[in-house]
Amino acid sequence: MCAIRRKIIAPRQGRSLIFVFLLFAIPCVFVSPFVLPDGASAENPKEQYRRIQKEMETRKEKLEQAKRREHSVLEDLDSVTRRLGEIESDLKRQQGRVRRTEAEMRKIESEMSVIRGELDRKKKWMKMRLRAMQKYEQSGDILFLLSTADDMAGLMRRWKYLERISLSERKVMDEYAENLRKLDEKEKQLKALSAELKKGEERTRIIEASMTEKRREKETLLASVRREKSTHEKLFRELQEASKRLLDVIKKLEEKETYEGKGFPALKGGLTWPVNGRIAIPYGSQKDPKFNTPVFRNGIYIKTDDDSVKAVYSGKVVFADWFKGYGNLVIINHGEGYHTLYGNLSETFLKVGDIIKGRDVIGKVGESGILNAPSLYFEVRYKGKPLDPMQWLKRK
């Protein structure tokens, strides 16, 4: 009996223990929910998926923004230099218009001075005539002169003389009136030109302010190139890439070109300089003094006060356009595989296909992106390979 009782009680005790365990465990489940690895509360899988997708979109947008912020130092420099060149050209044109307006005003003022002088002379003559007429009472004198004639012929002669005097006086009066009209017209022209000059001077000030701002932008960019090693190295990597692209362009031009000029190789060491100036940056390998990084330049920078750039030898223009890293660039084929390159031009006066002679003006000196000063970039190449220009130019 006791054994049976123990068997019955044991399962009941086991059930009671399970019930007590659940009684304490269930509140813990509700009080302490399941925690995700990222610290978020447990959520519906669909909601969790939407949240993850949204986060991915946000990160993607941030990545796109970072990519947009990436920039090419050379492109920035080229863009500023190009805009600065356009502003300078606009300023020169505007200054030319102002000078022409001033010259026209000086011309009109000179003409007005002549007219005023003529008016003064005629005014004096007219005053003298009026005084004479009042003094001698001309109408009576005329009758006296006519009545004292000896015969009809004499009377007619005197009448003719008086008629001529009258016509002469009339002519003087007409000329005086015409001069007054011209003077009034010139004064109106002068007033219009004065207003035009004022507008021109105002536009010049606006352009100069814009140019000052662009110069400041360029100087800031160059300062960052000189200050930050990574920016400095990036610029020169991009310049090397630009030089490689230029080599490809020259090779393609050579394949199509049929110009057969001769005589260029014989002038080694005797070529005239494209501009008067001094070498600011030489050809070849150099080490940057600040960052101690190796740099190779395919040409030379000639700092100059000259305005015009001249061809060093006769040849044919095979390229005349903007080229990234070189600004406005002119390439001249001299035959036998030789080319000369003229970069950093503010203006070019030639077009592809033009045949030119040595010392012909090909363009105007611009402002170098590297030097931030008026200078010409000059190269000599043989079959696309850069040569030291100093071995080709005359010694100074």
Residue pairs with C-beta under 8 A, 6 or more apart in sequence:
33 41
33 42
34 42
35 41
35 42
36 42
40 48
40 51
43 51
72 238
73 221
73 225
73 231
73 234
73 235
73 238
74 235
74 238
74 239
74 242
74 324
74 325
75 238
75 324
76 221
77 218
77 221
77 222
77 225
77 235
77 369
78 324
78 325
78 327
78 369
80 214
80 217
80 218
80 221
80 369
81 218
81 327
81 366
81 367
81 369
82 322
82 327
83 214
84 211
84 214
84 215
84 218
84 367
85 327
85 328
85 346
85 366
85 367
87 207
87 210
87 211
87 214
88 211
88 346
88 366
88 367
89 346
89 347
90 207
91 204
91 207
91 208
91 211
94 200
94 203
94 204
94 207
95 204
97 200
98 197
98 200
98 201
98 204
101 193
101 196
101 197
101 200
102 197
104 193
105 190
105 193
105 194
105 197
108 186
108 189
108 190
108 193
109 190
111 186
112 183
112 186
112 187
112 190
115 179
115 182
115 183
115 186
116 183
118 175
118 179
119 176
119 179
119 180
119 183
122 172
122 175
122 176
122 179
123 176
125 172
126 172
126 173
126 176
129 169
132 138
142 162
145 158
145 162
146 155
146 158
146 159
149 155
149 157
149 158
218 369
218 372
219 372
222 370
222 372
224 231
225 231
225 232
225 235
226 232
226 290
229 291
229 293
232 288
232 290
232 291
232 293
233 291
233 293
236 293
236 295
238 325
239 325
240 296
242 323
242 324
242 325
242 326
243 298
243 325
243 386
245 324
246 323
246 325
246 326
246 341
247 384
249 319
249 323
250 331
250 339
250 381
250 384
251 384
253 318
253 319
253 331
253 333
254 337
254 383
254 384
257 316
257 318
257 333
259 315
259 316
259 318
259 333
259 335
260 335
261 314
261 315
261 316
261 333
261 334
261 335
261 336
262 335
262 336
263 313
263 335
264 313
264 315
264 334
264 335
264 336
264 338
265 336
265 338
267 313
267 392
268 391
268 392
269 391
269 392
269 393
269 394
269 395
270 394
271 312
271 313
271 392
271 393
271 394
272 310
272 312
272 358
272 359
272 393
272 394
273 302
273 312
273 393
273 394
273 396
274 302
274 309
274 310
274 311
274 312
274 340
274 342
274 376
274 378
275 302
275 304
275 306
275 308
275 309
275 310
275 365
275 376
276 304
276 305
276 306
277 302
277 303
277 304
277 305
277 306
277 375
277 376
278 302
278 303
279 300
279 301
279 302
279 303
279 390
280 301
280 302
280 303
280 371
280 373
280 375
281 297
281 300
281 301
281 370
281 371
282 297
282 300
282 390
283 297
283 298
283 299
283 300
283 386
283 388
283 389
283 390
284 296
284 297
284 388
285 294
285 295
285 296
286 294
286 295
286 296
286 297
287 293
287 294
287 295
288 294
288 295
298 379
298 381
298 386
299 341
299 343
299 377
299 378
299 379
299 380
299 386
299 389
300 377
300 378
300 379
300 389
300 390
301 344
301 368
301 370
301 371
301 375
301 376
301 377
301 378
302 375
302 376
302 377
302 378
303 371
303 373
303 374
303 375
304 365
304 374
304 375
304 376
305 374
306 365
307 364
307 365
308 361
308 363
308 364
308 365
309 342
309 345
309 361
309 362
309 363
309 364
309 365
309 376
310 358
310 359
310 360
310 361
310 362
311 332
311 340
311 356
311 357
311 358
311 359
311 360
311 362
312 340
312 358
312 392
312 393
313 332
313 334
313 340
313 358
314 334
314 355
314 356
314 357
314 358
315 332
315 333
315 334
315 335
315 340
315 355
315 356
316 332
316 333
316 353
316 354
316 355
316 356
317 330
317 331
317 332
317 333
317 350
317 351
317 352
317 353
317 354
317 355
317 356
317 362
318 331
318 332
318 333
318 339
318 352
319 329
319 330
319 331
319 352
320 329
320 330
320 331
320 348
320 350
320 351
320 352
320 354
321 328
321 329
321 348
322 328
322 329
323 329
323 343
326 341
326 343
326 344
326 377
327 343
327 344
327 345
327 366
327 368
327 369
327 377
328 343
328 344
328 345
328 346
328 347
328 348
328 363
328 366
329 341
329 342
329 343
329 345
330 341
330 342
330 345
330 348
330 350
330 362
330 363
331 339
331 340
331 341
331 342
332 339
332 340
332 341
332 342
332 356
332 362
333 339
334 340
337 382
337 383
338 380
338 381
338 382
339 379
339 380
339 381
339 382
339 384
340 378
340 379
340 380
340 381
341 377
341 378
341 379
341 380
341 381
342 362
342 363
342 376
342 377
342 378
343 376
343 377
343 378
343 379
344 365
344 366
344 367
344 368
344 369
344 375
344 376
344 377
345 362
345 363
345 364
345 365
345 366
345 376
346 363
346 364
346 365
346 366
346 367
347 363
347 364
347 366
348 362
348 363
349 361
349 362
349 363
350 356
350 362
350 363
356 362
365 374
365 375
365 376
366 374
367 373
367 374
367 375
368 374
368 375
368 377
378 389
379 386
379 389
380 386
380 387
380 388
380 389
380 392
381 387
